[in-house]
């Protein structure tokens, strides 16, 4: 059983009892959350495609931790002018575990 879910504008293919890193959510640790924006749902009996969302299907998850991703470096340089600039960025993430689909 799997589903494709829209979480904060990004689409994730999720399965039960799996862990995923998603953009930072405002929920607290160990809190149960429900995602209702299910775009596609598949199980043994077949596949349901939403237009735009599948009605009656929800994905329940549990927030495990909030963390930061690895640093991404952005380096800019222009030749022969002495211009160099380096910036870094660490994305805020939330680790969730999918508890139920249905």
C-alpha positions, 0 to 999 in steps of 0.5 A: 500500500502506497500513496503520493502525498502533497506536503507543503508543495512537494510530492512524496511517495510514502508507504506505511512504517517508513521514515521521510525527511520533509520541509520543516513542519510547525508541529511539535515532537511526537505529535500525530499529524494528518495529510489529506492532500493525497494525489494517488492511492494504490493497494492490492485492489487497484489504484485511485487517481485524484482530481486533484485529490483522492476523496476519503483517503488520509495519511497519518504520520508522527513527527520524530525530530526537527533537524538541519540538512547538510550545508550547501555552498554557493560560490560566485566568481567573475573572471579577471575582476577579482570578484568572488563571493561564497554563501552557505545555506542549511535547509530546515527539515522534519523527520516523520514516520508514516503510521497509517494510510487509508 
